[in-house]
Each structure stands twice: as structure tokens, then as C-alpha cells.
Amino acid sequence: KIENSTNRQVTYSKRRNGLFKKATELTVLCDATVSIVMVSNSSKLHEFISPGATTKQIYDKYQAAMGVDLWVKQYQKLQEDLQKLNEINRGLQKDIRRRMGDCLEDLTYSELCCLKEEMVNSVKVIRGLRIKKIERQIDNTKKKMRNSDAIHTSLRQAFDIMKDEPQYGLVDNRDYNHVLGYNDDSRILALRLQPCQPSLHAGAGSGSCVTTYTLL
């Protein structure tokens, strides 16, 4: 064995290429069907197969010549694994049906008690999660209501302050073209719009002073 890993890899590559070259010569000169499979110490797979042939064809010829079946054990193992998985699947389906109230005739008294205890525990867990979700929704609703109440109180206070000032006031008419307000169930609170007092520097075409408040 070559101890140096670099030298060992270089030697492996050279010998592999030489071996594949000899296999090609056998295929061309002797009309042979050649298949080579190589796995390096780094688990890299390299293979050669004669042109026009497949790996399966080579394996089938080998099995026919040697009188063996390379796939029997693997197939049997796959069948055993499949059978175990089918048994597990049938057991899970039966457990689901039992939790739905079916397939209970073959259970003993102790098994029925265990099933009942499991169902009770499951119901407790579900009920606890449901209650938590309901409480979370209630808290969110209360927060929204408190925010709405705070906004409403702030708006009422602002209108009450402006109501006492001479340029604003509470109007009871329905001239909506000249007032800005909101419905307070029983009355309309509005801002009265009055012309601005012209100043010495203002032009003759001065309009009305309008104060706008955004209602949320």
C-alpha cells in the first residue's frame, strides 16, 4: 500500500485509466463485452462498460452463467420491510377507528379503560388550547375597544373645547355645505366656518378659515 495519500491517488488515477484502456482494446479487438466497476478509498465510483451494452445486461448474463440470483435476498428483505410497514399502517388505522367509536368489540375491559383515559386526556388538551385561543381573542377585542374609547374621548374633549370658542360652536341646522361634523347618535357636532378677519396685509379676496380634524 502506498502510504502517501497524494501519491496513492495519482497512482490510482493512472492505473484506472490504463485499465479502462485495456478494456477498450478487449472490446474492439476481441469483440468482448467488458464491465468494470471501481470504488476508490474516497468512495468515488468509476465504471466502464462496453459500448452497446448496459449494466443490467451484464448482470443478467452473469446470473445466467453462474446460476445465481443477485436480487433474491434484496427482494426478500424489501418484501419483509413492506409487510412490517403494512402491519404498522393497519394498526394505526385501527387505532383511529377505535377513537371514532368503531372496532371496539375485540378490546378487553382494561383496554377499554385505557382507551377511555387516553380520550379524556386528549379532550383536556384540546379544551385547554381552545380556552387559550378564546382568551387571546377576548384580550385583543378588549384592547381594540380601549383604543376606540380613547380615540372617542379625545375627539369629544377636542370638540368640547372648541365649542366654547367664539369662532367654533355646536350647530343644529342641516346646512351640511357649511359645517364639518360627525354623528353623535342624538345630535350632530360640527365646526362652524366663519370668515377670517381681513388683516392689513391680506388681499380683498380672502376666504373663510377652515379647520379640519380627521375622525378615526
C-alpha positions as CSV (number, residue, x, y, z in Angstrom):
1,K,0.0,0.0,0.0
2,I,1.2,3.5,-0.9
3,E,1.3,5.4,2.4
4,N,1.3,8.9,1.0
5,S,-2.3,9.8,0.1
6,T,-1.4,12.1,-2.7
7,N,0.9,9.6,-4.4
8,R,-1.7,6.9,-3.8
9,Q,-4.4,9.0,-5.6
10,V,-2.2,9.8,-8.5
11,T,-1.3,6.1,-8.9
12,Y,-5.0,5.1,-8.7
13,S,-5.9,7.5,-11.5
14,K,-3.1,6.3,-13.7
15,R,-3.8,2.6,-13.2
16,R,-7.5,3.2,-13.6
17,N,-7.1,5.0,-17.0
18,G,-4.7,2.2,-18.1
19,L,-7.2,-0.5,-17.1
20,F,-10.0,1.2,-18.9
21,K,-7.8,1.5,-22.0
22,K,-7.1,-2.3,-21.9
23,A,-10.9,-2.9,-21.5
24,T,-11.5,-0.8,-24.6
25,E,-8.9,-2.7,-26.5
26,L,-10.6,-6.0,-25.5
27,T,-13.9,-4.7,-26.6
28,V,-12.6,-3.5,-30.0
29,L,-10.1,-6.2,-30.9
30,C,-11.8,-9.3,-29.4
31,D,-15.5,-8.3,-29.6
32,A,-15.8,-8.9,-25.9
33,T,-18.3,-7.4,-23.6
34,V,-16.5,-5.8,-20.6
35,S,-17.8,-4.2,-17.5
36,I,-15.6,-2.7,-14.8
37,V,-16.8,-1.1,-11.5
38,M,-14.2,0.6,-9.3
39,V,-14.7,2.4,-6.0
40,S,-11.8,4.5,-4.7
41,N,-10.9,4.8,-1.0
42,S,-12.7,8.2,-1.0
43,S,-15.9,6.3,-2.1
44,K,-15.9,7.7,-5.6
45,L,-17.4,5.3,-8.2
46,H,-15.8,4.8,-11.6
47,E,-17.1,2.3,-14.1
48,F,-16.5,1.2,-17.7
49,I,-18.9,-0.8,-19.9
50,S,-18.5,-1.8,-23.5
51,P,-20.4,0.4,-26.0
52,G,-23.9,-1.0,-26.8
53,A,-24.2,-2.9,-23.5
54,T,-25.9,-1.9,-20.2
55,T,-25.0,-2.8,-16.6
56,K,-28.3,-4.8,-16.3
57,Q,-27.4,-6.9,-19.3
58,I,-24.0,-7.7,-17.9
59,Y,-25.6,-8.7,-14.5
60,D,-28.2,-10.8,-16.3
61,K,-25.6,-12.6,-18.2
62,Y,-23.6,-13.2,-15.1
63,Q,-26.6,-14.6,-13.2
64,A,-27.4,-16.9,-16.2
65,A,-23.8,-18.2,-16.4
66,M,-23.4,-18.7,-12.7
67,G,-26.9,-19.9,-11.9
68,V,-27.4,-17.4,-9.1
69,D,-29.9,-14.6,-8.5
70,L,-28.3,-11.5,-7.2
71,W,-31.6,-9.8,-6.3
72,V,-33.4,-12.6,-4.3
73,K,-32.1,-11.7,-0.9
74,Q,-32.6,-8.0,-1.5
75,Y,-36.1,-8.6,-2.8
76,Q,-37.0,-10.8,0.1
77,K,-35.7,-8.1,2.5
78,L,-37.8,-5.4,0.7
79,Q,-40.9,-7.7,1.0
80,E,-40.3,-8.2,4.7
81,D,-40.0,-4.5,5.3
82,L,-43.1,-3.8,3.2
83,Q,-45.0,-6.3,5.3
84,K,-43.9,-4.7,8.5
85,L,-45.0,-1.3,7.3
86,N,-48.4,-2.6,6.2
87,E,-48.9,-4.1,9.7
88,I,-48.0,-0.8,11.3
89,N,-50.3,1.0,9.0
90,R,-53.2,-1.3,9.7
91,G,-52.6,-0.9,13.4
92,L,-52.7,2.9,13.1
93,Q,-55.9,2.8,11.1
94,K,-57.5,0.5,13.7
95,D,-56.5,2.9,16.5
96,I,-58.0,5.8,14.6
97,R,-61.3,3.9,14.1
98,R,-61.3,3.0,17.8
99,R,-61.0,6.6,18.7
100,M,-64.0,7.3,16.5
101,G,-66.0,4.6,18.3
102,D,-65.5,1.7,15.9
103,C,-63.8,-1.7,16.2
104,L,-64.2,-1.9,20.0
105,E,-65.7,-5.4,20.2
106,D,-62.3,-7.2,20.4
107,L,-61.0,-5.0,23.2
108,T,-60.8,-6.2,26.8
109,Y,-62.2,-4.3,29.8
110,S,-58.7,-3.0,30.7
111,E,-58.0,-1.9,27.1
112,L,-61.3,0.0,27.0
113,C,-60.4,1.7,30.3
114,C,-57.0,2.7,28.8
115,L,-58.7,4.0,25.7
116,K,-61.1,6.0,27.7
117,E,-58.3,7.6,29.7
118,E,-56.4,8.5,26.6
119,M,-59.5,10.1,25.1
120,V,-60.2,12.0,28.3
121,N,-56.6,13.4,28.3
122,S,-56.9,14.3,24.6
123,V,-60.1,16.2,25.3
124,K,-58.5,18.1,28.2
125,V,-55.6,19.1,25.9
126,I,-58.0,20.3,23.2
127,R,-60.2,22.1,25.6
128,G,-57.2,23.9,27.1
129,L,-56.0,25.1,23.7
130,R,-59.5,26.2,22.8
131,I,-59.8,28.2,26.0
132,K,-56.4,29.9,25.5
133,K,-57.4,30.9,22.0
134,I,-60.7,32.3,23.2
135,E,-58.9,34.3,26.0
136,R,-56.4,35.6,23.4
137,Q,-59.2,36.8,21.2
138,I,-61.0,38.4,24.1
139,D,-57.8,40.3,25.1
140,N,-57.4,41.5,21.6
141,T,-61.0,42.7,21.4
142,K,-60.7,44.5,24.7
143,K,-57.5,46.3,23.5
144,K,-59.3,47.4,20.4
145,M,-62.3,48.6,22.5
146,R,-60.0,50.6,24.8
147,N,-58.3,52.2,21.8
148,S,-61.6,53.1,20.3
149,D,-62.8,54.5,23.6
150,A,-59.6,56.6,24.0
151,I,-60.0,58.0,20.5
152,H,-63.6,58.8,21.0
153,T,-62.9,60.5,24.4
154,S,-60.1,62.5,22.8
155,L,-62.4,63.7,20.0
156,R,-65.2,64.6,22.4
157,Q,-62.8,66.6,24.5
158,A,-61.4,68.4,21.5
159,F,-64.9,69.3,20.3
160,D,-66.0,70.4,23.8
161,I,-63.0,72.8,23.9
162,M,-63.7,74.2,20.5
163,K,-67.4,74.6,21.3
164,D,-66.6,77.3,23.9
165,E,-64.5,79.4,21.5
166,P,-66.3,82.1,19.5
167,Q,-65.2,81.0,16.1
168,Y,-66.5,77.5,16.7
169,G,-69.7,76.1,18.0
170,L,-72.4,73.5,18.1
171,V,-74.8,74.0,15.2
172,D,-78.3,72.4,15.0
173,N,-79.1,73.3,11.4
174,R,-78.7,70.9,8.5
175,D,-76.7,73.0,6.2
176,Y,-74.0,70.4,5.6
177,N,-72.3,72.5,3.0
178,H,-71.1,74.9,5.6
179,V,-70.4,72.6,8.6
180,L,-68.0,69.8,9.3
181,G,-69.0,67.3,12.0
182,Y,-69.9,63.7,12.9
183,N,-73.0,62.0,14.1
184,D,-73.1,61.6,17.9
185,D,-76.2,59.3,18.0
186,S,-78.5,62.2,19.2
187,R,-77.1,65.3,17.6
188,I,-74.5,66.5,15.0
189,L,-71.4,68.0,16.4
190,A,-69.9,70.3,13.8
191,L,-67.4,73.1,13.3
192,R,-68.9,76.4,12.3
193,L,-67.0,78.0,9.5
194,Q,-66.7,81.8,9.8
195,P,-64.9,84.3,7.6
196,C,-61.4,85.3,8.6
197,Q,-60.9,88.8,9.7
198,P,-59.0,90.6,7.0
199,S,-55.7,91.9,8.1
200,L,-53.9,94.9,6.8
201,H,-51.7,92.8,4.6
202,A,-54.5,90.4,3.3
203,G,-56.0,90.8,-0.1
204,A,-59.5,91.6,-0.8
205,G,-60.3,88.1,-1.9
206,S,-59.6,86.4,1.4
207,G,-61.8,83.3,2.1
208,S,-63.0,81.5,5.2
209,C,-60.8,79.9,7.8
210,V,-61.3,76.2,7.8
211,T,-60.0,73.8,10.5
212,T,-60.2,70.1,9.5
213,Y,-59.9,67.2,12.0
214,T,-59.5,63.6,10.8
215,L,-62.0,61.3,12.5
216,L,-60.6,57.8,13.1
